[in-house]
């Protein structure tokens, strides 16, 4: 099922990182796997990284918004 989210090199598509809601769903799904299910472990690593990056960007946006719109 998750192979559709991978590119021709076998890596998760970077375009997935643009959809935070989708990332969160994939992150939640990655926790339903069993030990040794590599694709779900890869999904967890990929989504954790990109969700953290999205959170950083959101914090930066909020900070700038508050600074320039008191």
mmCIF file of the N, C-alpha and C atoms, coordinates in Angstrom:
data_MODEL
# 
_entry.id   MODEL 
# 
loop_
_atom_site.group_PDB 
_atom_site.id 
_atom_site.type_symbol 
_atom_site.label_atom_id 
_atom_site.label_alt_id 
_atom_site.label_comp_id 
_atom_site.label_asym_id 
_atom_site.label_entity_id 
_atom_site.label_seq_id 
_atom_site.pdbx_PDB_ins_code 
_atom_site.Cartn_x 
_atom_site.Cartn_y 
_atom_site.Cartn_z 
_atom_site.occupancy 
_atom_site.B_iso_or_equiv 
_atom_site.pdbx_formal_charge 
_atom_site.auth_seq_id 
_atom_site.auth_comp_id 
_atom_site.auth_asym_id 
_atom_site.auth_atom_id 
_atom_site.pdbx_PDB_model_num 
ATOM 1   N N  . UNK A 1 1  ? 0.824  -1.194 0.000  1.00 0.00 ? 1  UNK A N  1 
ATOM 2   C CA . UNK A 1 1  ? 0.000  0.000  0.000  1.00 0.00 ? 1  UNK A CA 1 
ATOM 3   C C  . UNK A 1 1  ? 0.868  1.257  0.000  1.00 0.00 ? 1  UNK A C  1 
ATOM 4   N N  . UNK A 1 2  ? 1.941  1.265  0.786  1.00 0.00 ? 2  UNK A N  1 
ATOM 5   C CA . UNK A 1 2  ? 2.751  2.468  0.922  1.00 0.00 ? 2  UNK A CA 1 
ATOM 6   C C  . UNK A 1 2  ? 3.721  2.681  -0.226 1.00 0.00 ? 2  UNK A C  1 
ATOM 7   N N  . UNK A 1 3  ? 3.883  1.689  -1.073 1.00 0.00 ? 3  UNK A N  1 
ATOM 8   C CA . UNK A 1 3  ? 4.816  1.807  -2.195 1.00 0.00 ? 3  UNK A CA 1 
ATOM 9   C C  . UNK A 1 3  ? 4.415  2.910  -3.157 1.00 0.00 ? 3  UNK A C  1 
ATOM 10  N N  . UNK A 1 4  ? 3.144  3.254  -3.198 1.00 0.00 ? 4  UNK A N  1 
ATOM 11  C CA . UNK A 1 4  ? 2.670  4.315  -4.074 1.00 0.00 ? 4  UNK A CA 1 
ATOM 12  C C  . UNK A 1 4  ? 3.254  5.675  -3.663 1.00 0.00 ? 4  UNK A C  1 
ATOM 13  N N  . UNK A 1 5  ? 3.693  5.805  -2.424 1.00 0.00 ? 5  UNK A N  1 
ATOM 14  C CA . UNK A 1 5  ? 4.249  7.055  -1.922 1.00 0.00 ? 5  UNK A CA 1 
ATOM 15  C C  . UNK A 1 5  ? 5.754  7.175  -2.168 1.00 0.00 ? 5  UNK A C  1 
ATOM 16  N N  . UNK A 1 6  ? 6.341  6.152  -2.800 1.00 0.00 ? 6  UNK A N  1 
ATOM 17  C CA . UNK A 1 6  ? 7.779  6.149  -3.026 1.00 0.00 ? 6  UNK A CA 1 
ATOM 18  C C  . UNK A 1 6  ? 8.099  6.479  -4.477 1.00 0.00 ? 6  UNK A C  1 
ATOM 19  N N  . UNK A 1 7  ? 9.299  7.036  -4.663 1.00 0.00 ? 7  UNK A N  1 
ATOM 20  C CA . UNK A 1 7  ? 9.741  7.359  -6.014 1.00 0.00 ? 7  UNK A CA 1 
ATOM 21  C C  . UNK A 1 7  ? 10.479 6.165  -6.631 1.00 0.00 ? 7  UNK A C  1 
ATOM 22  N N  . UNK A 1 8  ? 11.057 6.388  -7.801 1.00 0.00 ? 8  UNK A N  1 
ATOM 23  C CA . UNK A 1 8  ? 11.727 5.304  -8.515 1.00 0.00 ? 8  UNK A CA 1 
ATOM 24  C C  . UNK A 1 8  ? 13.004 4.816  -7.809 1.00 0.00 ? 8  UNK A C  1 
ATOM 25  N N  . UNK A 1 9  ? 13.537 5.612  -6.879 1.00 0.00 ? 9  UNK A N  1 
ATOM 26  C CA . UNK A 1 9  ? 14.725 5.209  -6.116 1.00 0.00 ? 9  UNK A CA 1 
ATOM 27  C C  . UNK A 1 9  ? 14.353 4.475  -4.827 1.00 0.00 ? 9  UNK A C  1 
ATOM 28  N N  . UNK A 1 10 ? 13.052 4.368  -4.557 1.00 0.00 ? 10 UNK A N  1 
ATOM 29  C CA . UNK A 1 10 ? 12.602 3.678  -3.365 1.00 0.00 ? 10 UNK A CA 1 
ATOM 30  C C  . UNK A 1 10 ? 12.520 4.556  -2.131 1.00 0.00 ? 10 UNK A C  1 
ATOM 31  N N  . UNK A 1 11 ? 12.632 5.871  -2.325 1.00 0.00 ? 11 UNK A N  1 
ATOM 32  C CA . UNK A 1 11 ? 12.539 6.829  -1.219 1.00 0.00 ? 11 UNK A CA 1 
ATOM 33  C C  . UNK A 1 11 ? 11.156 7.462  -1.234 1.00 0.00 ? 11 UNK A C  1 
ATOM 34  N N  . UNK A 1 12 ? 10.698 7.878  -0.048 1.00 0.00 ? 12 UNK A N  1 
ATOM 35  C CA . UNK A 1 12 ? 9.421  8.570  -0.005 1.00 0.00 ? 12 UNK A CA 1 
ATOM 36  C C  . UNK A 1 12 ? 9.523  9.873  -0.789 1.00 0.00 ? 12 UNK A C  1 
ATOM 37  N N  . UNK A 1 13 ? 8.490  10.181 -1.549 1.00 0.00 ? 13 UNK A N  1 
ATOM 38  C CA . UNK A 1 13 ? 8.485  11.365 -2.408 1.00 0.00 ? 13 UNK A CA 1 
ATOM 39  C C  . UNK A 1 13 ? 8.513  12.630 -1.551 1.00 0.00 ? 13 UNK A C  1 
ATOM 40  N N  . UNK A 1 14 ? 9.407  13.544 -1.901 1.00 0.00 ? 14 UNK A N  1 
ATOM 41  C CA . UNK A 1 14 ? 9.520  14.795 -1.160 1.00 0.00 ? 14 UNK A CA 1 
ATOM 42  C C  . UNK A 1 14 ? 8.264  15.650 -1.277 1.00 0.00 ? 14 UNK A C  1 
ATOM 43  N N  . UNK A 1 15 ? 7.486  15.441 -2.318 1.00 0.00 ? 15 UNK A N  1 
ATOM 44  C CA . UNK A 1 15 ? 6.247  16.216 -2.459 1.00 0.00 ? 15 UNK A CA 1 
ATOM 45  C C  . UNK A 1 15 ? 5.263  15.901 -1.335 1.00 0.00 ? 15 UNK A C  1 
ATOM 46  N N  . UNK A 1 16 ? 5.429  14.753 -0.689 1.00 0.00 ? 16 UNK A N  1 
ATOM 47  C CA . UNK A 1 16 ? 4.566  14.404 0.444  1.00 0.00 ? 16 UNK A CA 1 
ATOM 48  C C  . UNK A 1 16 ? 4.756  15.377 1.602  1.00 0.00 ? 16 UNK A C  1 
ATOM 49  N N  . UNK A 1 17 ? 5.930  15.972 1.693  1.00 0.00 ? 17 UNK A N  1 
ATOM 50  C CA . UNK A 1 17 ? 6.242  16.883 2.793  1.00 0.00 ? 17 UNK A CA 1 
ATOM 51  C C  . UNK A 1 17 ? 5.406  18.160 2.730  1.00 0.00 ? 17 UNK A C  1 
ATOM 52  N N  . UNK A 1 18 ? 4.804  18.443 1.580  1.00 0.00 ? 18 UNK A N  1 
ATOM 53  C CA . UNK A 1 18 ? 3.998  19.652 1.424  1.00 0.00 ? 18 UNK A CA 1 
ATOM 54  C C  . UNK A 1 18 ? 2.597  19.488 2.008  1.00 0.00 ? 18 UNK A C  1 
ATOM 55  N N  . UNK A 1 19 ? 2.204  18.284 2.304  1.00 0.00 ? 19 UNK A N  1 
ATOM 56  C CA . UNK A 1 19 ? 0.859  17.988 2.814  1.00 0.00 ? 19 UNK A CA 1 
ATOM 57  C C  . UNK A 1 19 ? 0.963  17.559 4.279  1.00 0.00 ? 19 UNK A C  1 
ATOM 58  N N  . UNK A 1 20 ? 0.867  18.538 5.181  1.00 0.00 ? 20 UNK A N  1 
ATOM 59  C CA . UNK A 1 20 ? 1.056  18.256 6.602  1.00 0.00 ? 20 UNK A CA 1 
ATOM 60  C C  . UNK A 1 20 ? -0.012 17.300 7.123  1.00 0.00 ? 20 UNK A C  1 
ATOM 61  N N  . UNK A 1 21 ? -1.226 17.469 6.672  1.00 0.00 ? 21 UNK A N  1 
ATOM 62  C CA . UNK A 1 21 ? -2.309 16.572 7.110  1.00 0.00 ? 21 UNK A CA 1 
ATOM 63  C C  . UNK A 1 21 ? -2.028 15.136 6.658  1.00 0.00 ? 21 UNK A C  1 
ATOM 64  N N  . UNK A 1 22 ? -1.568 14.997 5.439  1.00 0.00 ? 22 UNK A N  1 
ATOM 65  C CA . UNK A 1 22 ? -1.208 13.685 4.913  1.00 0.00 ? 22 UNK A CA 1 
ATOM 66  C C  . UNK A 1 22 ? -0.021 13.087 5.650  1.00 0.00 ? 22 UNK A C  1 
ATOM 67  N N  . UNK A 1 23 ? 0.969  13.940 5.976  1.00 0.00 ? 23 UNK A N  1 
ATOM 68  C CA . UNK A 1 23 ? 2.121  13.479 6.752  1.00 0.00 ? 23 UNK A CA 1 
ATOM 69  C C  . UNK A 1 23 ? 1.688  12.944 8.100  1.00 0.00 ? 23 UNK A C  1 
ATOM 70  N N  . UNK A 1 24 ? 0.781  13.661 8.734  1.00 0.00 ? 24 UNK A N  1 
ATOM 71  C CA . UNK A 1 24 ? 0.306  13.232 10.041 1.00 0.00 ? 24 UNK A CA 1 
ATOM 72  C C  . UNK A 1 24 ? -0.428 11.895 9.945  1.00 0.00 ? 24 UNK A C  1 
ATOM 73  N N  . UNK A 1 25 ? -1.211 11.712 8.911  1.00 0.00 ? 25 UNK A N  1 
ATOM 74  C CA . UNK A 1 25 ? -1.906 10.432 8.715  1.00 0.00 ? 25 UNK A CA 1 
ATOM 75  C C  . UNK A 1 25 ? -0.913 9.296  8.484  1.00 0.00 ? 25 UNK A C  1 
ATOM 76  N N  . UNK A 1 26 ? 0.093  9.558  7.661  1.00 0.00 ? 26 UNK A N  1 
ATOM 77  C CA . UNK A 1 26 ? 1.116  8.543  7.402  1.00 0.00 ? 26 UNK A CA 1 
ATOM 78  C C  . UNK A 1 26 ? 1.913  8.249  8.672  1.00 0.00 ? 26 UNK A C  1 
ATOM 79  N N  . UNK A 1 27 ? 2.191  9.284  9.460  1.00 0.00 ? 27 UNK A N  1 
ATOM 80  C CA . UNK A 1 27 ? 2.895  9.104  10.732 1.00 0.00 ? 27 UNK A CA 1 
ATOM 81  C C  . UNK A 1 27 ? 2.096  8.195  11.659 1.00 0.00 ? 27 UNK A C  1 
ATOM 82  N N  . UNK A 1 28 ? 0.797  8.469  11.763 1.00 0.00 ? 28 UNK A N  1 
ATOM 83  C CA . UNK A 1 28 ? -0.059 7.643  12.622 1.00 0.00 ? 28 UNK A CA 1 
ATOM 84  C C  . UNK A 1 28 ? -0.114 6.203  12.120 1.00 0.00 ? 28 UNK A C  1 
ATOM 85  N N  . UNK A 1 29 ? -0.211 6.028  10.812 1.00 0.00 ? 29 UNK A N  1 
ATOM 86  C CA . UNK A 1 29 ? -0.261 4.686  10.230 1.00 0.00 ? 29 UNK A CA 1 
ATOM 87  C C  . UNK A 1 29 ? 1.043  3.934  10.469 1.00 0.00 ? 29 UNK A C  1 
ATOM 88  N N  . UNK A 1 30 ? 2.148  4.662  10.500 1.00 0.00 ? 30 UNK A N  1 
ATOM 89  C CA . UNK A 1 30 ? 3.444  3.999  10.684 1.00 0.00 ? 30 UNK A CA 1 
ATOM 90  C C  . UNK A 1 30 ? 3.565  3.354  12.058 1.00 0.00 ? 30 UNK A C  1 
ATOM 91  N N  . UNK A 1 31 ? 2.759  3.784  12.998 1.00 0.00 ? 31 UNK A N  1 
ATOM 92  C CA . UNK A 1 31 ? 2.787  3.207  14.345 1.00 0.00 ? 31 UNK A CA 1 
ATOM 93  C C  . UNK A 1 31 ? 1.981  1.911  14.450 1.00 0.00 ? 31 UNK A C  1 
ATOM 94  N N  . UNK A 1 32 ? 1.286  1.549  13.393 1.00 0.00 ? 32 UNK A N  1 
ATOM 95  C CA . UNK A 1 32 ? 0.455  0.341  13.415 1.00 0.00 ? 32 UNK A CA 1 
ATOM 96  C C  . UNK A 1 32 ? 1.193  -0.898 12.932 1.00 0.00 ? 32 UNK A C  1 
ATOM 97  N N  . UNK A 1 33 ? 2.430  -0.716 12.524 1.00 0.00 ? 33 UNK A N  1 
ATOM 98  C CA . UNK A 1 33 ? 3.190  -1.839 11.994 1.00 0.00 ? 33 UNK A CA 1 
ATOM 99  C C  . UNK A 1 33 ? 3.826  -2.685 13.069 1.00 0.00 ? 33 UNK A C  1 
ATOM 100 N N  . UNK A 1 34 ? 4.386  -3.788 12.615 1.00 0.00 ? 34 UNK A N  1 
ATOM 101 C CA . UNK A 1 34 ? 5.105  -4.707 13.486 1.00 0.00 ? 34 UNK A CA 1 
ATOM 102 C C  . UNK A 1 34 ? 6.603  -4.504 13.287 1.00 0.00 ? 34 UNK A C  1 
ATOM 103 N N  . UNK A 1 35 ? 7.393  -4.951 14.259 1.00 0.00 ? 35 UNK A N  1 
ATOM 104 C CA . UNK A 1 35 ? 8.841  -4.886 14.116 1.00 0.00 ? 35 UNK A CA 1 
ATOM 105 C C  . UNK A 1 35 ? 9.259  -5.602 12.837 1.00 0.00 ? 35 UNK A C  1 
ATOM 106 N N  . UNK A 1 36 ? 10.156 -4.972 12.121 1.00 0.00 ? 36 UNK A N  1 
ATOM 107 C CA . UNK A 1 36 ? 10.661 -5.572 10.892 1.00 0.00 ? 36 UNK A CA 1 
ATOM 108 C C  . UNK A 1 36 ? 9.937  -5.130 9.630  1.00 0.00 ? 36 UNK A C  1 
ATOM 109 N N  . UNK A 1 37 ? 8.865  -4.380 9.762  1.00 0.00 ? 37 UNK A N  1 
ATOM 110 C CA . UNK A 1 37 ? 8.185  -3.852 8.577  1.00 0.00 ? 37 UNK A CA 1 
ATOM 111 C C  . UNK A 1 37 ? 8.917  -2.583 8.164  1.00 0.00 ? 37 UNK A C  1 
ATOM 112 N N  . UNK A 1 38 ? 9.909  -2.789 7.308  1.00 0.00 ? 38 UNK A N  1 
ATOM 113 C CA . UNK A 1 38 ? 10.818 -1.709 6.943  1.00 0.00 ? 38 UNK A CA 1 
ATOM 114 C C  . UNK A 1 38 ? 10.113 -0.490 6.372  1.00 0.00 ? 38 UNK A C  1 
ATOM 115 N N  . UNK A 1 39 ? 9.124  -0.700 5.548  1.00 0.00 ? 39 UNK A N  1 
ATOM 116 C CA . UNK A 1 39 ? 8.467  0.435  4.906  1.00 0.00 ? 39 UNK A CA 1 
ATOM 117 C C  . UNK A 1 39 ? 7.770  1.324  5.949  1.00 0.00 ? 39 UNK A C  1 
ATOM 118 N N  . UNK A 1 40 ? 7.222  0.724  6.995  1.00 0.00 ? 40 UNK A N  1 
ATOM 119 C CA . UNK A 1 40 ? 6.579  1.529  8.032  1.00 0.00 ? 40 UNK A CA 1 
ATOM 120 C C  . UNK A 1 40 ? 7.620  2.224  8.907  1.00 0.00 ? 40 UNK A C  1 
ATOM 121 N N  . UNK A 1 41 ? 8.753  1.578  9.117  1.00 0.00 ? 41 UNK A N  1 
ATOM 122 C CA . UNK A 1 41 ? 9.841  2.226  9.851  1.00 0.00 ? 41 UNK A CA 1 
ATOM 123 C C  . UNK A 1 41 ? 10.390 3.404  9.051  1.00 0.00 ? 41 UNK A C  1 
ATOM 124 N N  . UNK A 1 42 ? 10.512 3.237  7.744  1.00 0.00 ? 42 UNK A N  1 
ATOM 125 C CA . UNK A 1 42 ? 10.946 4.324  6.874  1.00 0.00 ? 42 UNK A CA 1 
ATOM 126 C C  . UNK A 1 42 ? 9.919  5.459  6.885  1.00 0.00 ? 42 UNK A C  1 
ATOM 127 N N  . UNK A 1 43 ? 8.646  5.096  6.863  1.00 0.00 ? 43 UNK A N  1 
ATOM 128 C CA . UNK A 1 43 ? 7.579  6.096  6.899  1.00 0.00 ? 43 UNK A CA 1 
ATOM 129 C C  . UNK A 1 43 ? 7.648  6.899  8.195  1.00 0.00 ? 43 UNK A C  1 
ATOM 130 N N  . UNK A 1 44 ? 7.927  6.224  9.301  1.00 0.00 ? 44 UNK A N  1 
ATOM 131 C CA . UNK A 1 44 ? 8.015  6.917  10.583 1.00 0.00 ? 44 UNK A CA 1 
ATOM 132 C C  . UNK A 1 44 ? 9.184  7.905  10.582 1.00 0.00 ? 44 UNK A C  1 
ATOM 133 N N  . UNK A 1 45 ? 10.317 7.472  10.077 1.00 0.00 ? 45 UNK A N  1 
ATOM 134 C CA . UNK A 1 45 ? 11.493 8.343  10.006 1.00 0.00 ? 45 UNK A CA 1 
ATOM 135 C C  . UNK A 1 45 ? 11.218 9.548  9.114  1.00 0.00 ? 45 UNK A C  1 
ATOM 136 N N  . UNK A 1 46 ? 10.676 9.296  7.937  1.00 0.00 ? 46 UNK A N  1 
ATOM 137 C CA . UNK A 1 46 ? 10.380 10.352 6.966  1.00 0.00 ? 46 UNK A CA 1 
ATOM 138 C C  . UNK A 1 46 ? 9.381  11.353 7.533  1.00 0.00 ? 46 UNK A C  1 
ATOM 139 N N  . UNK A 1 47 ? 8.290  10.860 8.079  1.00 0.00 ? 47 UNK A N  1 
ATOM 140 C CA . UNK A 1 47 ? 7.247  11.763 8.568  1.00 0.00 ? 47 UNK A CA 1 
ATOM 141 C C  . UNK A 1 47 ? 7.684  12.525 9.818  1.00 0.00 ? 47 UNK A C  1 
ATOM 142 N N  . UNK A 1 48 ? 8.433  11.867 10.694 1.00 0.00 ? 48 UNK A N  1 
ATOM 143 C CA . UNK A 1 48 ? 8.924  12.553 11.894 1.00 0.00 ? 48 UNK A CA 1 
ATOM 144 C C  . UNK A 1 48 ? 9.790  13.743 11.502 1.00 0.00 ? 48 UNK A C  1 
ATOM 145 N N  . UNK A 1 49 ? 10.704 13.515 10.583 1.00 0.00 ? 49 UNK A N  1 
ATOM 146 C CA . UNK A 1 49 ? 11.590 14.598 10.129 1.00 0.00 ? 49 UNK A CA 1 
ATOM 147 C C  . UNK A 1 49 ? 10.779 15.751 9.532  1.00 0.00 ? 49 UNK A C  1 
ATOM 148 N N  . UNK A 1 50 ? 9.884  15.431 8.614  1.00 0.00 ? 50 UNK A N  1 
ATOM 149 C CA . UNK A 1 50 ? 9.157  16.487 7.906  1.00 0.00 ? 50 UNK A CA 1 
ATOM 150 C C  . UNK A 1 50 ? 8.118  17.178 8.787  1.00 0.00 ? 50 UNK A C  1 
ATOM 151 N N  . UNK A 1 51 ? 7.529  16.476 9.721  1.00 0.00 ? 51 UNK A N  1 
ATOM 152 C CA . UNK A 1 51 ? 6.605  17.134 10.648 1.00 0.00 ? 51 UNK A CA 1 
ATOM 153 C C  . UNK A 1 51 ? 7.361  18.092 11.564 1.00 0.00 ? 51 UNK A C  1 
ATOM 154 N N  . UNK A 1 52 ? 8.547  17.715 11.995 1.00 0.00 ? 52 UNK A N  1 
ATOM 155 C CA . UNK A 1 52 ? 9.364  18.622 12.815 1.00 0.00 ? 52 UNK A CA 1 
ATOM 156 C C  . UNK A 1 52 ? 9.762  19.854 12.018 1.00 0.00 ? 52 UNK A C  1 
ATOM 157 N N  . UNK A 1 53 ? 10.130 19.671 10.760 1.00 0.00 ? 53 UNK A N  1 
ATOM 158 C CA . UNK A 1 53 ? 10.486 20.808 9.917  1.00 0.00 ? 53 UNK A CA 1 
ATOM 159 C C  . UNK A 1 53 ? 9.279  21.728 9.692  1.00 0.00 ? 53 UNK A C  1 
ATOM 160 N N  . UNK A 1 54 ? 8.120  21.139 9.495  1.00 0.00 ? 54 UNK A N  1 
ATOM 161 C CA . UNK A 1 54 ? 6.902  21.935 9.315  1.00 0.00 ? 54 UNK A CA 1 
ATOM 162 C C  . UNK A 1 54 ? 6.584  22.733 10.573 1.00 0.00 ? 54 UNK A C  1 
ATOM 163 N N  . UNK A 1 55 ? 6.797  22.125 11.727 1.00 0.00 ? 55 UNK A N  1 
ATOM 164 C CA . UNK A 1 55 ? 6.554  22.817 12.993 1.00 0.00 ? 55 UNK A CA 1 
ATOM 165 C C  . UNK A 1 55 ? 7.505  23.996 13.146 1.00 0.00 ? 55 UNK A C  1 
ATOM 166 N N  . UNK A 1 56 ? 8.759  23.822 12.745 1.00 0.00 ? 56 UNK A N  1 
ATOM 167 C CA . UNK A 1 56 ? 9.730  24.921 12.802 1.00 0.00 ? 56 UNK A CA 1 
ATOM 168 C C  . UNK A 1 56 ? 9.276  26.075 11.919 1.00 0.00 ? 56 UNK A C  1 
ATOM 169 N N  . UNK A 1 57 ? 8.829  25.753 10.716 1.00 0.00 ? 57 UNK A N  1 
ATOM 170 C CA . UNK A 1 57 ? 8.377  26.789 9.782  1.00 0.00 ? 57 UNK A CA 1 
ATOM 171 C C  . UNK A 1 57 ? 7.144  27.498 10.319 1.00 0.00 ? 57 UNK A C  1 
ATOM 172 N N  . UNK A 1 58 ? 6.252  26.763 10.932 1.00 0.00 ? 58 UNK A N  1 
ATOM 173 C CA . UNK A 1 58 ? 5.051  27.363 11.494 1.00 0.00 ? 58 UNK A CA 1 
ATOM 174 C C  . UNK A 1 58 ? 5.418  28.303 12.637 1.00 0.00 ? 58 UNK A C  1 
ATOM 175 N N  . UNK A 1 59 ? 6.342  27.889 13.481 1.00 0.00 ? 59 UNK A N  1 
ATOM 176 C CA . UNK A 1 59 ? 6.796  28.748 14.574 1.00 0.00 ? 59 UNK A CA 1 
ATOM 177 C C  . UNK A 1 59 ? 7.457  30.008 14.042 1.00 0.00 ? 59 UNK A C  1 
ATOM 178 N N  . UNK A 1 60 ? 8.271  29.878 12.987 1.00 0.00 ? 60 UNK A N  1 
ATOM 179 C CA . UNK A 1 60 ? 8.922  31.028 12.379 1.00 0.00 ? 60 UNK A CA 1 
ATOM 180 C C  . UNK A 1 60 ? 7.878  31.963 11.786 1.00 0.00 ? 60 UNK A C  1 
ATOM 181 N N  . UNK A 1 61 ? 6.882  31.424 11.103 1.00 0.00 ? 61 UNK A N  1 
ATOM 182 C CA . UNK A 1 61 ? 5.813  32.238 10.526 1.00 0.00 ? 61 UNK A CA 1 
ATOM 183 C C  . UNK A 1 61 ? 5.069  32.993 11.618 1.00 0.00 ? 61 UNK A C  1 
ATOM 184 N N  . UNK A 1 62 ? 4.715  32.309 12.689 1.00 0.00 ? 62 UNK A N  1 
ATOM 185 C CA . UNK A 1 62 ? 3.988  32.952 13.783 1.00 0.00 ? 62 UNK A CA 1 
ATOM 186 C C  . UNK A 1 62 ? 4.819  34.048 14.431 1.00 0.00 ? 62 UNK A C  1 
ATOM 187 N N  . UNK A 1 63 ? 6.110  33.797 14.591 1.00 0.00 ? 63 UNK A N  1 
ATOM 188 C CA . UNK A 1 63 ? 6.995  34.791 15.176 1.00 0.00 ? 63 UNK A CA 1 
ATOM 189 C C  . UNK A 1 63 ? 7.062  36.039 14.306 1.00 0.00 ? 63 UNK A C  1 
ATOM 190 N N  . UNK A 1 64 ? 7.263  35.841 12.985 1.00 0.00 ? 64 UNK A N  1 
ATOM 191 C CA . UNK A 1 64 ? 7.319  36.973 12.063 1.00 0.00 ? 64 UNK A CA 1 
ATOM 192 C C  . UNK A 1 64 ? 5.990  37.724 12.019 1.00 0.00 ? 64 UNK A C  1 
ATOM 193 N N  . UNK A 1 65 ? 4.903  36.983 12.036 1.00 0.00 ? 65 UNK A N  1 
ATOM 194 C CA . UNK A 1 65 ? 3.570  37.605 11.991 1.00 0.00 ? 65 UNK A CA 1 
ATOM 195 C C  . UNK A 1 65 ? 3.374  38.488 13.217 1.00 0.00 ? 65 UNK A C  1 
ATOM 196 N N  . UNK A 1 66 ? 3.756  37.999 14.379 1.00 0.00 ? 66 UNK A N  1 
ATOM 197 C CA . UNK A 1 66 ? 3.601  38.772 15.603 1.00 0.00 ? 66 UNK A CA 1 
ATOM 198 C C  . UNK A 1 66 ? 4.521  39.980 15.625 1.00 0.00 ? 66 UNK A C  1 
ATOM 199 N N  . UNK A 1 67 ? 5.700  39.840 15.044 1.00 0.00 ? 67 UNK A N  1 
ATOM 200 C CA . UNK A 1 67 ? 6.663  40.931 15.027 1.00 0.00 ? 67 UNK A CA 1 
ATOM 201 C C  . UNK A 1 67 ? 6.183  42.082 14.130 1.00 0.00 ? 67 UNK A C  1 
ATOM 202 N N  . UNK A 1 68 ? 5.646  41.752 12.973 1.00 0.00 ? 68 UNK A N  1 
ATOM 203 C CA . UNK A 1 68 ? 5.282  42.775 12.002 1.00 0.00 ? 68 UNK A CA 1 
ATOM 204 C C  . UNK A 1 68 ? 3.805  43.177 12.076 1.00 0.00 ? 68 UNK A C  1 
ATOM 205 N N  . UNK A 1 69 ? 3.014  42.495 12.866 1.00 0.00 ? 69 UNK A N  1 
ATOM 206 C CA . UNK A 1 69 ? 1.598  42.813 13.034 1.00 0.00 ? 69 UNK A CA 1 
ATOM 207 C C  . UNK A 1 69 ? 1.246  42.859 14.517 1.00 0.00 ? 69 UNK A C  1 
ATOM 208 N N  . UNK A 1 70 ? 1.761  43.863 15.217 1.00 0.00 ? 70 UNK A N  1 
ATOM 209 C CA . UNK A 1 70 ? 1.518  43.901 16.676 1.00 0.00 ? 70 UNK A CA 1 
ATOM 210 C C  . UNK A 1 70 ? 0.064  44.108 17.053 1.00 0.00 ? 70 UNK A C  1 
# 
